[in-house]
Amino acid sequence: MSNSVATGVAYADPEFTTCYASQEIGYATGAQGSVTQATDKSTAVTLNKSAGQITMNAASLAATTNVTFTLNNSLISSKDVIIVNVTGVASASAYNCWVANMTAGSASITLRNTTGGALAEAVIINFAIIHGAS
């Protein structure tokens, strides 16, 4: 992985069942990026970084409705795990998001409006890839 740097702060026990860290664990600035979604909330985006922010289109999302879009990312392998969360909007607690499907090179991310009314916000989704074995 070109964006990984060994820092010497993480170590594992002899059975490799637990990992401890004495400092923050994360991605360097160069491994992070951002992208803004065009057209509507179902429009695919491309960001070839290990972590980043996706600013969704501000189109309206009906009450208790899901919308799914594709994150194209050449760094995603079929053995990775992707963590996503909503941030950057006043009503962030009005949404749920999750990775609905993943294959090498892309992931389907679903956003749900959990409220009883339509919302039209440029929701920001943070993501981080936990890279598995190649």
Secondary structure, 3 states (H helix, E strand, C coil): CCCCCCCCCEEECCCCCCEEECCCCCCCHHHEEEEECCCCCCCCEECCCCEEEEECCCCCECCCEEEEEEEECCCCCCCCEEEEEEECCCCHHHEEEEEEEEECCEEEEEEEECCCCCECCCCEEEEEEECCCC
